[in-house]
């Protein structure tokens, strides 16, 4: 079931609307009678795995170095 509320009601009843969304209900917030946004329970798409790119990427030692040529390229001669 979808609950549609106007912006004013959403401001005054936000906690209740969040509880409804957490319970699985779609809550639509309308502006001037037209649906604007939908409040739904957030669910992460997938778990992040630290170190997934380890060994695949190399960053040069001078990665953040700024040479005279870089200075000319950025600021002109």
N, CA, C and O atoms as CSV, one atom per row, in Angstrom:
chain,resi,resn,atom,element,x,y,z
A,1,UNK,N,N,0.853,-1.189,0.000
A,1,UNK,CA,C,0.000,0.000,0.000
A,1,UNK,C,C,0.892,1.243,0.000
A,1,UNK,O,O,1.953,1.253,0.623
A,2,UNK,N,N,0.461,2.266,-0.687
A,2,UNK,CA,C,1.212,3.511,-0.762
A,2,UNK,C,C,0.474,4.602,-0.012
A,2,UNK,O,O,-0.724,4.807,-0.210
A,3,UNK,N,N,1.193,5.296,0.844
A,3,UNK,CA,C,0.649,6.431,1.582
A,3,UNK,C,C,1.184,7.692,0.932
A,3,UNK,O,O,2.398,7.850,0.806
A,4,UNK,N,N,0.296,8.603,0.511
A,4,UNK,CA,C,0.706,9.865,-0.090
A,4,UNK,C,C,0.396,10.993,0.886
A,4,UNK,O,O,-0.719,11.104,1.397
A,5,UNK,N,N,1.404,11.830,1.135
A,5,UNK,CA,C,1.235,12.963,2.043
A,5,UNK,C,C,1.818,14.204,1.386
A,5,UNK,O,O,2.673,14.110,0.506
A,6,UNK,N,N,1.344,15.374,1.827
A,6,UNK,CA,C,1.919,16.610,1.300
A,6,UNK,C,C,3.163,16.969,2.110
A,6,UNK,O,O,3.418,16.366,3.152
A,7,UNK,N,N,3.924,17.930,1.646
A,7,UNK,CA,C,5.184,18.303,2.281
A,7,UNK,C,C,4.965,18.743,3.722
A,7,UNK,O,O,5.734,18.358,4.603
A,8,UNK,N,N,3.944,19.532,3.976
A,8,UNK,CA,C,3.692,20.007,5.335
A,8,UNK,C,C,3.458,18.833,6.277
A,8,UNK,O,O,4.036,18.770,7.362
A,9,UNK,N,N,2.614,17.914,5.857
A,9,UNK,CA,C,2.346,16.734,6.698
A,9,UNK,C,C,3.622,15.912,6.892
A,9,UNK,O,O,3.859,15.387,7.980
A,10,UNK,N,N,4.438,15.799,5.853
A,10,UNK,CA,C,5.688,15.055,5.962
A,10,UNK,C,C,6.610,15.698,6.993
A,10,UNK,O,O,7.278,14.999,7.755
A,11,UNK,N,N,6.647,17.037,7.017
A,11,UNK,CA,C,7.484,17.736,7.999
A,11,UNK,C,C,7.011,17.469,9.421
A,11,UNK,O,O,7.821,17.252,10.322
A,12,UNK,N,N,5.713,17.487,9.615
A,12,UNK,CA,C,5.190,17.349,10.969
A,12,UNK,C,C,5.093,15.895,11.417
A,12,UNK,O,O,5.057,15.630,12.619
A,13,UNK,N,N,5.049,14.953,10.490
A,13,UNK,CA,C,4.876,13.540,10.824
A,13,UNK,C,C,6.046,12.669,10.364
A,13,UNK,O,O,5.871,11.469,10.153
A,14,UNK,N,N,7.231,13.252,10.208
A,14,UNK,CA,C,8.347,12.519,9.624
A,14,UNK,C,C,8.676,11.228,10.373
A,14,UNK,O,O,8.888,10.194,9.740
A,15,UNK,N,N,8.721,11.265,11.678
A,15,UNK,CA,C,9.045,10.058,12.451
A,15,UNK,C,C,8.061,8.922,12.160
A,15,UNK,O,O,8.467,7.774,11.981
A,16,UNK,N,N,6.779,9.246,12.115
A,16,UNK,CA,C,5.755,8.228,11.833
A,16,UNK,C,C,5.892,7.699,10.407
A,16,UNK,O,O,5.723,6.505,10.161
A,17,UNK,N,N,6.200,8.601,9.469
A,17,UNK,CA,C,6.364,8.184,8.083
A,17,UNK,C,C,7.587,7.281,7.926
A,17,UNK,O,O,7.567,6.330,7.145
A,18,UNK,N,N,8.636,7.579,8.663
A,18,UNK,CA,C,9.823,6.719,8.630
A,18,UNK,C,C,9.476,5.336,9.156
A,18,UNK,O,O,9.886,4.334,8.571
A,19,UNK,N,N,8.737,5.267,10.238
A,19,UNK,CA,C,8.335,3.966,10.787
A,19,UNK,C,C,7.517,3.168,9.771
A,19,UNK,O,O,7.680,1.954,9.650
A,20,UNK,N,N,6.646,3.851,9.051
A,20,UNK,CA,C,5.843,3.164,8.031
A,20,UNK,C,C,6.733,2.630,6.913
A,20,UNK,O,O,6.545,1.514,6.430
A,21,UNK,N,N,7.709,3.454,6.511
A,21,UNK,CA,C,8.633,3.023,5.454
A,21,UNK,C,C,9.467,1.840,5.930
A,21,UNK,O,O,9.701,0.902,5.168
A,22,UNK,N,N,9.918,1.874,7.182
A,22,UNK,CA,C,10.695,0.761,7.727
A,22,UNK,C,C,9.872,-0.518,7.804
A,22,UNK,O,O,10.419,-1.620,7.761
A,23,UNK,N,N,8.569,-0.370,7.916
A,23,UNK,CA,C,7.673,-1.523,7.954
A,23,UNK,C,C,7.389,-2.064,6.548
A,23,UNK,O,O,6.671,-3.052,6.390
A,24,UNK,N,N,7.955,-1.410,5.534
A,24,UNK,CA,C,7.803,-1.895,4.168
A,24,UNK,C,C,6.821,-1.132,3.311
A,24,UNK,O,O,6.624,-1.469,2.144
A,25,UNK,N,N,6.204,-0.113,3.867
A,25,UNK,CA,C,5.218,0.666,3.114
A,25,UNK,C,C,5.913,1.765,2.321
A,25,UNK,O,O,6.845,2.394,2.823
A,26,UNK,N,N,5.473,2.001,1.097
A,26,UNK,CA,C,5.959,3.136,0.313
A,26,UNK,C,C,5.231,4.391,0.789
A,26,UNK,O,O,4.012,4.394,0.963
A,27,UNK,N,N,6.002,5.453,0.993
A,27,UNK,CA,C,5.425,6.733,1.373
A,27,UNK,C,C,5.816,7.732,0.297
A,27,UNK,O,O,7.001,7.948,0.042
A,28,UNK,N,N,4.827,8.338,-0.329
A,28,UNK,CA,C,5.076,9.319,-1.376
A,28,UNK,C,C,4.808,10.703,-0.809
A,28,UNK,O,O,3.761,10.953,-0.211
A,29,UNK,N,N,5.769,11.598,-1.007
A,29,UNK,CA,C,5.608,12.980,-0.558
A,29,UNK,C,C,5.321,13.823,-1.791
A,29,UNK,O,O,6.078,13.826,-2.762
A,30,UNK,N,N,4.197,14.544,-1.720
A,30,UNK,CA,C,3.736,15.334,-2.866
A,30,UNK,C,C,3.947,16.818,-2.607
A,30,UNK,O,O,3.883,17.290,-1.472
A,31,UNK,N,N,4.197,17.532,-3.690
A,31,UNK,CA,C,4.316,18.990,-3.639
A,31,UNK,C,C,3.261,19.539,-4.593
A,31,UNK,O,O,3.226,19.171,-5.768
A,32,UNK,N,N,2.414,20.406,-4.094
A,32,UNK,CA,C,1.320,20.988,-4.882
A,32,UNK,C,C,0.448,19.894,-5.499
A,32,UNK,O,O,-0.027,20.021,-6.627
A,33,UNK,N,N,0.251,18.823,-4.739
A,33,UNK,CA,C,-0.622,17.746,-5.197
A,33,UNK,C,C,0.010,16.774,-6.174
A,33,UNK,O,O,-0.636,15.814,-6.594
A,34,UNK,N,N,1.266,17.007,-6.545
A,34,UNK,CA,C,1.945,16.124,-7.485
A,34,UNK,C,C,3.028,15.339,-6.765
A,34,UNK,O,O,3.816,15.933,-6.029
A,35,UNK,N,N,3.095,14.022,-6.951
A,35,UNK,CA,C,4.128,13.214,-6.305
A,35,UNK,C,C,5.523,13.759,-6.632
A,35,UNK,O,O,5.840,14.027,-7.791
A,36,UNK,N,N,6.351,13.917,-5.593
A,36,UNK,CA,C,7.688,14.473,-5.788
A,36,UNK,C,C,8.781,13.468,-5.428
A,36,UNK,O,O,9.730,13.279,-6.189
A,37,UNK,N,N,8.645,12.827,-4.273
A,37,UNK,CA,C,9.667,11.873,-3.829
A,37,UNK,C,C,8.988,10.680,-3.159
A,37,UNK,O,O,7.822,10.733,-2.767
A,38,UNK,N,N,9.765,9.606,-3.046
A,38,UNK,CA,C,9.248,8.401,-2.397
A,38,UNK,C,C,10.171,8.046,-1.246
A,38,UNK,O,O,11.389,8.007,-1.417
A,39,UNK,N,N,9.611,7.791,-0.091
A,39,UNK,CA,C,10.350,7.404,1.106
A,39,UNK,C,C,10.194,5.897,1.279
A,39,UNK,O,O,9.093,5.396,1.508
A,40,UNK,N,N,11.304,5.189,1.166
A,40,UNK,CA,C,11.271,3.722,1.310
A,40,UNK,C,C,12.414,3.289,2.215
A,40,UNK,O,O,13.361,4.044,2.434
A,41,UNK,N,N,12.323,2.095,2.731
A,41,UNK,CA,C,13.377,1.534,3.566
A,41,UNK,C,C,14.643,1.391,2.733
A,41,UNK,O,O,14.607,0.890,1.610
A,42,UNK,N,N,15.765,1.837,3.297
A,42,UNK,CA,C,17.046,1.741,2.608
A,42,UNK,C,C,17.639,0.367,2.847
A,42,UNK,O,O,17.687,-0.120,3.976
A,43,UNK,N,N,18.083,-0.240,1.779
A,43,UNK,CA,C,18.758,-1.518,1.873
A,43,UNK,C,C,20.021,-1.439,1.027
A,43,UNK,O,O,19.956,-1.113,-0.159
A,44,UNK,N,N,21.176,-1.738,1.633
A,44,UNK,CA,C,22.426,-1.663,0.867
A,44,UNK,C,C,22.416,-2.657,-0.283
A,44,UNK,O,O,21.850,-3.744,-0.174
A,45,UNK,N,N,23.049,-2.275,-1.386
A,45,UNK,CA,C,23.050,-3.137,-2.564
A,45,UNK,C,C,23.933,-4.357,-2.361
A,45,UNK,O,O,23.587,-5.451,-2.808
A,46,UNK,N,N,25.070,-4.186,-1.693
A,46,UNK,CA,C,25.954,-5.309,-1.393
A,46,UNK,C,C,26.976,-4.871,-0.363
A,46,UNK,O,O,27.223,-3.679,-0.180
A,47,UNK,N,N,27.563,-5.845,0.306
A,47,UNK,CA,C,28.578,-5.529,1.298
A,47,UNK,C,C,29.887,-5.173,0.602
A,47,UNK,O,O,30.261,-5.793,-0.394
A,48,UNK,N,N,30.570,-4.181,1.129
A,48,UNK,CA,C,31.863,-3.795,0.570
A,48,UNK,C,C,32.934,-4.710,1.151
A,48,UNK,O,O,32.878,-5.094,2.319
A,49,UNK,N,N,33.898,-5.046,0.322
A,49,UNK,CA,C,34.980,-5.925,0.743
A,49,UNK,C,C,36.279,-5.136,0.740
A,49,UNK,O,O,36.771,-4.777,-0.329
A,50,UNK,N,N,36.851,-4.854,1.915
A,50,UNK,CA,C,38.108,-4.113,1.956
A,50,UNK,C,C,39.233,-4.880,1.256
A,50,UNK,O,O,39.330,-6.102,1.368
A,51,UNK,N,N,40.069,-4.151,0.543
A,51,UNK,CA,C,41.231,-4.756,-0.096
A,51,UNK,C,C,40.941,-5.484,-1.388
A,51,UNK,O,O,41.798,-6.219,-1.879
A,52,UNK,N,N,39.775,-5.307,-1.948
A,52,UNK,CA,C,39.400,-6.018,-3.159
A,52,UNK,C,C,40.340,-5.723,-4.323
A,52,UNK,O,O,40.576,-6.595,-5.160
A,53,UNK,N,N,40.879,-4.504,-4.387
A,53,UNK,CA,C,41.769,-4.113,-5.478
A,53,UNK,C,C,43.249,-4.253,-5.112
A,53,UNK,O,O,44.119,-3.839,-5.878
A,54,UNK,N,N,43.531,-4.826,-3.964
A,54,UNK,CA,C,44.919,-4.966,-3.533
A,54,UNK,C,C,45.714,-5.767,-4.562
A,54,UNK,O,O,45.292,-6.838,-4.998
A,55,UNK,N,N,46.875,-5.226,-4.942
A,55,UNK,CA,C,47.732,-5.890,-5.914
A,55,UNK,C,C,47.357,-5.610,-7.362
A,55,UNK,O,O,48.103,-5.994,-8.263
A,56,UNK,N,N,46.245,-4.967,-7.613
A,56,UNK,CA,C,45.803,-4.677,-8.983
A,56,UNK,C,C,46.138,-3.253,-9.423
A,56,UNK,O,O,46.161,-2.953,-10.617
A,57,UNK,N,N,46.397,-2.383,-8.450
A,57,UNK,CA,C,46.617,-0.979,-8.752
A,57,UNK,C,C,47.993,-0.569,-8.246
A,57,UNK,O,O,48.383,-0.922,-7.134
A,58,UNK,N,N,48.718,0.171,-9.059
A,58,UNK,CA,C,50.021,0.684,-8.657
A,58,UNK,C,C,49.994,2.203,-8.726
A,58,UNK,O,O,49.593,2.787,-9.733
A,59,UNK,N,N,50.425,2.827,-7.648
A,59,UNK,CA,C,50.511,4.282,-7.625
A,59,UNK,C,C,51.988,4.642,-7.596
A,59,UNK,O,O,52.723,4.223,-6.702
A,60,UNK,N,N,52.408,5.411,-8.569
A,60,UNK,CA,C,53.817,5.788,-8.683
A,60,UNK,C,C,54.256,6.613,-7.473
A,60,UNK,O,O,53.458,7.329,-6.867
A,61,UNK,N,N,55.529,6.497,-7.138
A,61,UNK,CA,C,56.071,7.236,-5.992
A,61,UNK,C,C,55.924,8.742,-6.166
A,61,UNK,O,O,55.752,9.465,-5.185
A,62,UNK,N,N,55.991,9.218,-7.405
A,62,UNK,CA,C,55.884,10.653,-7.655
A,62,UNK,C,C,54.463,11.078,-8.040
A,62,UNK,O,O,54.275,12.119,-8.670
A,63,UNK,N,N,53.492,10.293,-7.671
A,63,UNK,CA,C,52.095,10.557,-8.022
A,63,UNK,C,C,51.665,11.984,-7.689
A,63,UNK,O,O,51.031,12.654,-8.504
A,64,UNK,N,N,52.008,12.438,-6.504
A,64,UNK,CA,C,51.570,13.766,-6.094
A,64,UNK,C,C,52.674,14.815,-6.232
A,64,UNK,O,O,52.585,15.897,-5.652
A,65,UNK,N,N,53.707,14.491,-6.995
A,65,UNK,CA,C,54.776,15.456,-7.244
A,65,UNK,C,C,54.308,16.519,-8.235
A,65,UNK,O,O,53.461,16.255,-9.088
A,66,UNK,N,N,54.859,17.699,-8.117
A,66,UNK,CA,C,54.483,18.807,-8.990
A,66,UNK,C,C,55.765,19.360,-9.597
A,66,UNK,O,O,56.511,20.079,-8.933
A,67,UNK,N,N,56.019,19.027,-10.853
A,67,UNK,CA,C,57.266,19.409,-11.514
A,67,UNK,C,C,57.169,20.803,-12.117
A,67,UNK,O,O,56.103,21.418,-12.153
A,68,UNK,N,N,58.313,21.280,-12.588
A,68,UNK,CA,C,58.318,22.587,-13.261
A,68,UNK,C,C,57.456,22.542,-14.514
A,68,UNK,O,O,56.768,23.509,-14.841
A,69,UNK,N,N,57.499,21.416,-15.209
A,69,UNK,CA,C,56.657,21.292,-16.409
A,69,UNK,C,C,55.182,21.358,-16.032
A,69,UNK,O,O,54.393,22.004,-16.722
A,70,UNK,N,N,54.799,20.686,-14.928
A,70,UNK,CA,C,53.413,20.755,-14.463
A,70,UNK,C,C,53.040,22.209,-14.182
A,70,UNK,O,O,51.950,22.657,-14.537
A,71,UNK,N,N,53.936,22.930,-13.553
A,71,UNK,CA,C,53.658,24.328,-13.229
A,71,UNK,C,C,53.429,25.157,-14.487
A,71,UNK,O,O,52.516,25.981,-14.534
A,72,UNK,N,N,54.274,24.933,-15.526
A,72,UNK,CA,C,54.081,25.642,-16.801
A,72,UNK,C,C,52.751,25.256,-17.432
A,72,UNK,O,O,52.025,26.111,-17.939
A,73,UNK,N,N,52.433,23.952,-17.400
A,73,UNK,CA,C,51.166,23.498,-17.980
A,73,UNK,C,C,49.960,24.103,-17.288
A,73,UNK,O,O,48.969,24.444,-17.935
A,74,UNK,N,N,50.044,24.233,-15.982
A,74,UNK,CA,C,48.913,24.761,-15.201
A,74,UNK,C,C,48.807,26.270,-15.268
A,74,UNK,O,O,47.723,26.825,-15.449
A,75,UNK,N,N,49.957,26.931,-15.118
A,75,UNK,CA,C,49.930,28.383,-14.938
A,75,UNK,C,C,50.508,29.165,-16.121
A,75,UNK,O,O,50.477,30.396,-16.125
A,76,UNK,N,N,51.021,28.473,-17.100
A,76,UNK,CA,C,51.628,29.161,-18.227
A,76,UNK,C,C,53.063,29.540,-17.906
A,76,UNK,O,O,53.541,29.330,-16.791
A,77,UNK,N,N,53.746,30.102,-18.902
A,77,UNK,CA,C,55.173,30.441,-18.693
A,77,UNK,C,C,55.361,31.815,-18.163
A,77,UNK,O,O,56.495,32.240,-17.938
